[in-house]
Amino acid sequence: MNKLTKAEEEIMQIIWEIAPCTVADIRNYMKEKMGLKKPPHSTISTMVRILDDKKGFLKHTAYGRTFVYEPAITKEDYSRQSLKTLVRDYFEGSMNRLVSFLVEEKDLSLSELSELVDKLEEEE
């Protein structure tokens, strides 16, 4: 799976939330929901075409000159793959090292860790 740049990931987050959508829908979302200045149509259009044609993250349907975009990969699948890559690249492939790191950095409390253990035990 291809990796997304930060800007591409921001666009995908929007598309995952509002799809199916057009470039105009994405621009309006950025202005109305995110409080950002509306980016140029050409900028978003170029990014979306890269996500569609070159990276395979999107698929589209053409209605005349208007393209309607939908994700070709779910947010969950991308999250899963990104986490696996993070664990492989930074924690020697060990989820245990990742969890230990989160606890040490105080990003995961002991009660949250306990909840995770309980959930894992329920699934077994």
VOLUMRO-958969 format. One line per 2 residues: their letters; for each residue y, z, x of N, C-alpha, C, O, CB. Coordinates in Angstrom, 1 decimal, decimal comma, padded with zeros to 4 digits, m for minus. Glycine has a CB too. Example, Ala and Ser with C-alpha at 12.3 -4.5 7.8 and 13.67 -1.06 7.14 Angstrom:
// VOLUMRO-958969
as> m005,7 007,8 013,2 m004,5 007,8 012,3 m003,3 007,8 013,2 m003,3 008,5 014,2 m004,5 009,0 011,3 ~ m002,2 007,1 012,8 m001,1 007,1 013,7 000,0 007,9 012,9 001,1 008,0 013,4 m000,6 005,7 014,1
***
This chain:
// VOLUMRO-958969
mn> m001,2 000,0 000,8 000,0 000,0 000,0 001,2 000,0 000,9 001,3 000,7 001,9 000,0 001,2 m001,0 ~ 002,2 m000,8 000,5 003,5 m000,8 001,2 004,2 000,5 001,1 004,0 001,2 000,1 004,3 m002,0 000,7
kl> 005,1 000,7 002,0 005,9 001,9 001,9 007,3 001,5 001,4 007,8 000,5 001,7 006,1 002,6 003,3 ~ 007,9 002,4 000,6 009,2 002,1 000,0 010,3 002,7 000,9 010,1 003,8 001,5 009,3 002,7 m001,4
tk> 011,4 002,0 001,1 012,6 002,6 001,7 013,2 003,6 000,8 012,8 003,7 m000,4 013,6 001,5 002,1 ~ 014,1 004,4 001,2 014,7 005,4 000,4 015,4 004,8 m000,8 015,3 005,2 m001,9 015,8 006,2 001,2
ae> 016,1 003,7 m000,6 016,8 003,0 m001,7 015,8 002,4 m002,7 016,1 002,4 m003,9 017,7 001,9 m001,1 ~ 014,8 001,8 m002,1 013,8 001,2 m003,0 013,1 002,3 m003,9 012,8 002,1 m005,1 012,7 000,5 m002,2
ee> 012,8 003,5 m003,3 012,2 004,6 m004,0 013,2 005,0 m005,1 012,7 005,4 m006,2 011,9 005,7 m003,1 ~ 014,5 005,1 m004,9 015,4 005,5 m005,9 015,4 004,5 m007,1 015,4 004,9 m008,2 016,8 005,6 m005,3
im> 015,3 003,2 m006,8 015,2 002,2 m007,8 013,9 002,4 m008,6 013,8 002,3 m009,8 015,3 000,8 m007,2 ~ 012,8 002,6 m007,9 011,5 002,8 m008,5 011,5 004,0 m009,4 010,9 004,0 m010,5 010,3 002,9 m007,5
qi> 012,1 005,1 m009,0 012,2 006,3 m009,8 012,9 006,0 m011,2 012,4 006,4 m012,2 013,0 007,4 m009,1 ~ 013,9 005,2 m011,1 014,6 004,8 m012,4 013,7 003,9 m013,2 013,5 004,1 m014,4 015,9 004,0 m012,0
iw> 013,0 002,9 m012,6 012,1 002,0 m013,3 011,0 002,8 m013,9 010,6 002,5 m015,1 011,6 000,9 m012,4 ~ 010,4 003,7 m013,2 009,3 004,5 m013,8 009,8 005,3 m015,0 009,0 005,5 m015,9 008,8 005,5 m012,7
ei> 011,0 005,6 m015,0 011,5 006,4 m016,2 011,9 005,5 m017,4 011,6 005,9 m018,5 012,7 007,2 m015,8 ~ 012,5 004,3 m017,1 013,0 003,6 m018,2 012,3 002,3 m018,5 012,7 001,6 m019,5 014,5 003,3 m018,0
ap> 011,3 001,9 m017,8 010,6 000,6 m018,0 010,0 000,5 m019,4 009,6 001,4 m020,0 009,5 000,4 m016,9 ~ 010,0 m000,8 m019,9 010,5 m002,0 m019,3 012,0 m002,1 m019,2 012,7 m001,5 m020,1 009,9 m003,2 m020,0
ct> 012,5 m002,8 m018,2 014,0 m002,8 m018,1 014,4 m004,0 m017,3 013,7 m004,7 m016,6 014,4 m001,5 m017,3 ~ 015,7 m004,3 m017,5 016,4 m005,4 m016,7 017,2 m004,8 m015,6 017,4 m003,6 m015,5 017,2 m006,3 m017,7
va> 017,7 m005,7 m014,8 018,6 m005,2 m013,7 019,9 m004,5 m014,3 020,3 m003,5 m013,8 019,1 m006,4 m012,8 ~ 020,4 m005,1 m015,4 021,5 m004,5 m016,1 021,2 m003,1 m016,6 022,0 m002,2 m016,5 021,9 m005,3 m017,3
di> 019,9 m002,9 m017,1 019,5 m001,5 m017,6 019,5 m000,5 m016,4 019,9 000,6 m016,5 018,1 m001,6 m018,2 ~ 019,1 m001,0 m015,2 019,0 m000,1 m014,0 020,5 000,3 m013,6 020,7 001,4 m013,4 018,3 m000,8 m012,9
rn> 021,3 m000,7 m013,6 022,7 m000,5 m013,2 023,4 000,5 m014,2 024,1 001,4 m013,8 023,5 m001,8 m013,2 ~ 023,2 000,3 m015,5 023,7 001,2 m016,5 023,2 002,6 m016,4 023,9 003,6 m016,6 023,4 000,6 m017,9
ym> 021,9 002,7 m016,1 021,3 004,0 m015,9 022,0 004,8 m014,7 022,3 006,0 m014,8 019,8 003,9 m015,7 ~ 022,2 004,0 m013,7 022,8 004,6 m012,5 024,2 005,2 m012,8 024,6 006,2 m012,3 022,9 003,6 m011,3
ke> 024,9 004,4 m013,6 026,3 004,9 m014,0 026,3 006,0 m015,0 026,9 007,0 m014,8 027,1 003,7 m014,5 ~ 025,5 005,8 m016,1 025,6 006,7 m017,2 024,7 008,0 m017,0 025,2 009,1 m017,4 025,1 006,0 m018,4
km> 023,6 007,9 m016,4 022,7 009,0 m016,3 022,8 009,7 m014,9 022,6 010,9 m014,8 021,3 008,6 m016,5 ~ 023,2 009,0 m013,9 023,2 009,6 m012,6 024,7 009,8 m012,1 024,9 010,4 m011,1 022,5 008,7 m011,6
gl> 025,6 009,3 m012,9 027,0 009,5 m012,6 027,5 008,8 m011,3 028,5 009,2 m010,7 027,3 011,0 m012,4 ~ 026,8 007,7 m011,0 027,2 006,9 m009,8 028,1 005,7 m010,2 028,1 005,3 m011,4 025,9 006,4 m009,1
kk> 028,8 005,2 m009,2 029,5 004,0 m009,5 028,5 002,9 m009,7 027,5 002,8 m009,0 030,5 003,7 m008,3 ~ 028,7 002,0 m010,6 027,8 000,9 m010,9 027,7 000,0 m009,7 028,7 m000,6 m009,3 028,2 000,1 m012,2
pp> 026,5 m000,1 m009,2 026,3 m001,0 m008,0 026,4 m002,5 m008,4 026,2 m002,8 m009,6 025,0 m000,8 m007,3 ~ 026,7 m003,4 m007,5 026,8 m004,8 m007,8 025,4 m005,3 m008,3 024,4 m004,9 m007,8 027,2 m005,6 m006,5
hs> 025,5 m006,2 m009,3 024,3 m006,8 m009,8 023,5 m007,4 m008,8 022,2 m007,3 m008,8 024,7 m007,8 m010,9 ~ 024,1 m008,1 m007,8 023,3 m008,8 m006,8 022,5 m007,9 m005,9 021,4 m008,2 m005,5 024,3 m009,7 m005,9
ti> 023,1 m006,7 m005,7 022,4 m005,7 m004,8 021,1 m005,2 m005,5 020,0 m005,2 m004,9 023,3 m004,5 m004,5 ~ 021,2 m004,8 m006,7 020,0 m004,4 m007,5 019,0 m005,5 m007,7 017,8 m005,3 m007,6 020,5 m003,7 m008,8
st> 019,5 m006,7 m008,0 018,7 m007,8 m008,2 017,9 m008,1 m007,0 016,7 m008,4 m007,1 019,5 m009,0 m008,6 ~ 018,5 m008,1 m005,8 017,8 m008,4 m004,6 016,7 m007,3 m004,3 015,6 m007,7 m003,9 018,8 m008,4 m003,4
mv> 017,1 m006,1 m004,5 016,1 m005,0 m004,3 014,9 m005,1 m005,3 013,8 m004,9 m004,8 016,7 m003,6 m004,5 ~ 015,2 m005,4 m006,5 014,1 m005,5 m007,5 013,2 m006,7 m007,2 012,0 m006,7 m007,3 014,7 m005,7 m008,9
ri> 013,8 m007,8 m006,7 013,0 m009,0 m006,3 012,1 m008,7 m005,1 010,9 m009,2 m005,1 013,9 m010,2 m006,0 ~ 012,6 m007,9 m004,2 011,7 m007,5 m003,1 010,6 m006,6 m003,6 009,4 m006,8 m003,1 012,6 m006,7 m002,0
ld> 010,9 m005,7 m004,4 009,9 m004,8 m005,0 008,8 m005,6 m005,8 007,7 m005,2 m005,9 010,5 m003,7 m005,9 ~ 009,3 m006,7 m006,4 008,4 m007,5 m007,2 007,6 m008,5 m006,3 006,4 m008,5 m006,2 009,2 m008,3 m008,3
dk> 008,3 m009,4 m005,7 007,7 m010,5 m005,0 007,1 m010,1 m003,6 006,0 m010,6 m003,3 008,7 m011,6 m004,7 ~ 007,7 m009,3 m002,9 007,2 m009,0 m001,5 006,4 m007,8 m001,4 005,4 m007,8 m000,6 008,4 m008,9 m000,6
kg> 006,7 m006,8 m002,1 006,0 m005,5 m002,0 005,0 m005,2 m003,1 004,1 m004,4 m002,9 007,0 m004,4 m001,9 ~ 005,1 m005,9 m004,2 004,1 m005,8 m005,3 004,2 m004,5 m006,1 003,2 m004,1 m006,8 002,8 m005,8 m004,7
fl> 005,3 m003,8 m006,1 005,5 m002,6 m006,8 005,9 m002,9 m008,3 005,7 m002,0 m009,2 006,5 m001,7 m006,2 ~ 006,4 m004,1 m008,5 006,8 m004,5 m009,9 006,1 m005,7 m010,4 005,6 m006,5 m009,6 008,3 m004,6 m009,9
kh> 006,1 m005,9 m011,7 005,8 m007,2 m012,3 006,9 m007,5 m013,3 007,6 m006,6 m013,7 004,3 m007,1 m013,0 ~ 007,0 m008,8 m013,6 008,1 m009,1 m014,5 007,6 m010,2 m015,5 006,6 m010,9 m015,4 009,3 m009,7 m013,7
ta> 008,4 m010,2 m016,6 008,3 m011,2 m017,6 009,6 m011,9 m017,7 010,6 m011,2 m017,8 007,8 m010,6 m019,0 ~ 009,6 m013,2 m017,7 010,9 m014,0 m017,8 011,1 m014,4 m019,2 010,3 m014,9 m019,9 010,8 m015,2 m016,9
yg> 012,4 m014,1 m019,7 012,9 m014,6 m021,0 014,1 m015,4 m020,7 015,2 m014,9 m020,6 013,2 m013,3 m021,9 ~ 013,9 m016,7 m020,5 014,9 m017,6 m020,0 015,3 m017,2 m018,6 014,5 m017,2 m017,7 016,2 m017,5 m021,0
rt> 016,6 m016,8 m018,4 017,1 m016,4 m017,1 017,0 m014,9 m016,9 017,3 m014,4 m015,8 018,5 m016,9 m016,9 ~ 016,6 m014,2 m017,9 016,5 m012,7 m017,8 015,1 m012,3 m017,5 014,1 m012,8 m018,1 017,0 m012,1 m019,2
fv> 015,0 m011,4 m016,5 013,7 m010,9 m016,1 013,6 m009,5 m016,6 014,5 m008,7 m016,4 013,5 m011,0 m014,6 ~ 012,5 m009,1 m017,2 012,2 m007,7 m017,6 011,1 m007,2 m016,7 010,1 m007,8 m016,6 011,8 m007,7 m019,1
ye> 011,4 m006,1 m016,1 010,5 m005,5 m015,0 009,8 m004,3 m015,5 010,3 m003,5 m016,4 011,3 m005,1 m013,8 ~ 008,5 m004,2 m015,0 007,7 m003,0 m015,3 007,0 m002,7 m014,0 006,8 m003,5 m013,1 006,6 m003,3 m016,4
pa> 006,6 m001,4 m013,8 005,9 m001,0 m012,6 004,5 m001,6 m012,5 003,8 m001,7 m013,5 005,8 000,5 m012,5 ~ 004,1 m002,1 m011,4 002,8 m002,6 m011,1 001,9 m001,4 m010,6 000,7 m001,6 m010,6 002,8 m003,8 m010,1
it> 002,5 m000,3 m010,2 001,8 000,9 m009,8 002,4 002,1 m010,5 003,7 002,1 m010,6 001,9 001,0 m008,2 ~ 001,6 003,0 m010,8 002,2 004,2 m011,5 002,8 005,1 m010,5 002,5 005,1 m009,3 001,0 004,9 m012,3
ke> 003,7 006,0 m011,0 004,3 007,0 m010,2 003,3 007,9 m009,6 003,4 008,3 m008,5 005,4 007,8 m011,0 ~ 002,3 008,3 m010,4 001,2 009,2 m009,9 000,4 008,5 m008,8 000,1 009,2 m007,8 000,3 009,5 m011,1
dy> 000,1 007,3 m008,9 m000,6 006,6 m007,8 000,2 006,6 m006,5 m000,3 006,8 m005,4 m001,0 005,2 m008,2 ~ 001,5 006,2 m006,7 002,4 006,2 m005,5 002,5 007,6 m004,9 002,5 007,8 m003,7 003,7 005,6 m005,9
sr> 002,7 008,6 m005,7 002,8 010,0 m005,3 001,5 010,4 m004,5 001,6 011,0 m003,4 003,0 011,0 m006,4 ~ 000,4 010,1 m005,1 m000,9 010,4 m004,4 m001,0 009,8 m003,0 m001,4 010,4 m002,1 m002,1 010,0 m005,3
qs> m000,7 008,5 m003,0 m000,8 007,8 m001,7 000,2 008,3 m000,7 m000,1 008,4 000,5 m000,6 006,3 m001,9 ~ 001,4 008,6 m001,2 002,5 009,2 m000,3 002,1 010,5 000,3 002,3 010,8 001,5 003,8 009,3 m001,0
lk> 001,5 011,3 m000,5 001,0 012,6 m000,1 m000,1 012,5 000,9 m000,1 013,2 001,9 000,5 013,5 m001,3 ~ m001,0 011,6 000,7 m002,1 011,4 001,6 m001,6 010,9 003,0 m002,0 011,3 004,0 m003,1 010,3 001,1
tl> m000,6 010,0 003,0 000,0 009,6 004,2 000,8 010,7 004,9 000,6 010,8 006,1 001,0 008,4 003,9 ~ 001,5 011,5 004,2 002,2 012,7 004,7 001,2 013,6 005,4 001,4 014,0 006,6 003,0 013,4 003,7
vr> 000,1 013,9 004,7 m000,9 014,8 005,3 m001,5 014,2 006,5 m001,7 014,9 007,5 m002,0 015,2 004,2 ~ m001,8 012,9 006,5 m002,5 012,3 007,6 m001,5 012,2 008,8 m001,9 012,5 010,0 m002,9 010,8 007,3
dy> m000,2 011,9 008,6 000,7 011,7 009,7 001,3 013,0 010,3 001,6 013,0 011,5 001,8 010,8 009,2 ~ 001,4 014,0 009,5 002,1 015,2 009,9 001,2 016,5 010,0 001,6 017,5 010,6 003,3 015,5 009,0
fe> 000,1 016,5 009,3 m000,8 017,7 009,2 m002,2 017,4 009,6 m003,2 018,0 009,2 m000,8 018,2 007,8 ~ m002,4 016,3 010,5 m003,7 016,0 011,1 m004,8 015,8 010,0 m005,9 016,1 010,2 m004,2 017,0 012,1
gs> m004,3 015,3 008,8 m005,3 015,0 007,7 m005,7 016,3 007,0 m006,6 016,2 006,1 m006,4 014,3 008,3 ~ m005,1 017,4 007,2 m005,6 018,7 006,6 m004,7 019,2 005,5 m003,5 019,5 005,8 m005,8 019,7 007,7
mn> m005,2 019,2 004,3 m004,4 019,8 003,2 m004,2 021,3 003,5 m003,2 021,8 003,1 m005,2 019,6 001,9 ~ m005,2 021,9 004,1 m005,0 023,3 004,4 m003,8 023,6 005,3 m003,1 024,5 005,1 m006,3 023,8 005,2
rl> m003,6 022,7 006,3 m002,4 022,8 007,2 m001,1 022,6 006,4 m000,1 023,3 006,6 m002,5 021,8 008,3 ~ m001,1 021,7 005,4 000,0 021,4 004,6 000,3 022,7 003,8 001,5 023,1 003,7 m000,2 020,2 003,6
vs> m000,7 023,3 003,1 m000,4 024,5 002,3 000,0 025,6 003,2 000,9 026,4 002,8 m001,7 024,8 001,5 ~ m000,6 025,8 004,3 m000,1 026,8 005,2 001,3 026,7 005,6 002,1 027,6 005,7 m001,0 026,9 006,5
fl> 001,7 025,4 005,9 003,1 025,1 006,3 004,0 025,5 005,2 005,0 026,1 005,4 003,2 023,6 006,6 ~ 003,6 025,1 003,9 004,5 025,4 002,8 004,7 026,9 002,6 005,7 027,4 002,2 003,9 024,8 001,5
ve> 003,6 027,7 002,8 003,7 029,1 002,6 004,5 029,7 003,7 005,4 030,6 003,5 002,2 029,8 002,7 ~ 004,3 029,3 005,0 005,1 029,8 006,1 006,6 029,5 005,9 007,5 030,3 006,3 004,6 029,2 007,4
ek> 006,9 028,3 005,4 008,3 027,9 005,2 008,9 028,5 003,9 010,1 028,3 003,6 008,4 026,4 005,2 ~ 008,1 029,3 003,2 008,5 029,9 002,0 008,9 028,9 000,9 009,7 029,1 000,0 009,8 030,8 002,2
dl> 008,3 027,7 001,0 008,4 026,7 000,0 007,4 026,8 m001,1 007,4 026,2 m002,2 008,4 025,3 000,6 ~ 006,4 027,7 m000,9 005,3 027,9 m001,8 005,1 029,4 m001,8 004,7 030,0 m000,8 004,0 027,1 m001,5
sl> 005,4 030,1 m002,9 005,2 031,5 m003,0 003,7 031,9 m003,1 002,9 031,0 m003,4 006,0 032,1 m004,2 ~ 003,4 033,1 m002,8 002,1 033,6 m002,9 001,6 033,5 m004,4 000,4 033,2 m004,6 001,9 035,0 m002,4
se> 002,4 033,7 m005,3 002,0 033,6 m006,7 001,7 032,2 m007,1 000,7 031,9 m007,8 003,1 034,2 m007,7 ~ 002,5 031,2 m006,6 002,2 029,8 m006,8 000,9 029,4 m006,1 000,1 028,6 m006,7 003,4 028,9 m006,3
ls> 000,7 029,9 m004,9 m000,6 029,7 m004,2 m001,8 030,2 m005,0 m002,8 029,6 m005,1 m000,6 030,3 m002,8 ~ m001,6 031,4 m005,6 m002,7 032,0 m006,4 m003,0 031,2 m007,6 m004,1 031,0 m008,0 m002,3 033,4 m006,8
el> m001,9 030,6 m008,2 m002,1 029,8 m009,4 m002,9 028,5 m009,0 m003,7 028,0 m009,8 m000,7 029,4 m010,0 ~ m002,6 027,9 m007,8 m003,3 026,8 m007,4 m004,8 027,1 m007,2 m005,6 026,3 m007,5 m002,7 026,3 m006,1
vd> m005,1 028,2 m006,6 m006,4 028,6 m006,3 m007,2 028,8 m007,7 m008,3 028,3 m007,8 m006,5 029,9 m005,5 ~ m006,5 029,4 m008,6 m007,1 029,6 m010,0 m007,4 028,3 m010,6 m008,5 028,1 m011,2 m006,2 030,4 m010,9
kl> m006,5 027,3 m010,5 m006,6 026,0 m011,1 m007,8 025,3 m010,4 m008,6 024,7 m011,1 m005,4 025,2 m010,9 ~ m007,9 025,4 m009,1 m009,0 024,7 m008,4 m010,4 025,3 m008,8 m011,3 024,6 m009,0 m008,8 024,9 m006,9
ee> m010,4 026,7 m009,0 m011,6 027,3 m009,4 m012,0 026,9 m010,8 m013,2 026,8 m011,1 m011,5 028,9 m009,3 ~ m011,0 026,7 m011,7 m011,3 026,3 m013,0 m011,9 024,9 m013,1 m012,8 024,6 m013,8 m010,1 026,3 m013,9
ee> m011,4 024,0 m012,2 m011,9 022,6 m012,1 m013,3 022,5 m011,6 m014,0 021,5 m011,9 m011,0 021,8 m011,3 ~ m013,7 023,5 m010,7 m015,1 023,4 m010,2 m016,0 023,9 m011,2 m017,2 023,9 m011,0 m015,2 024,3 m008,9
***
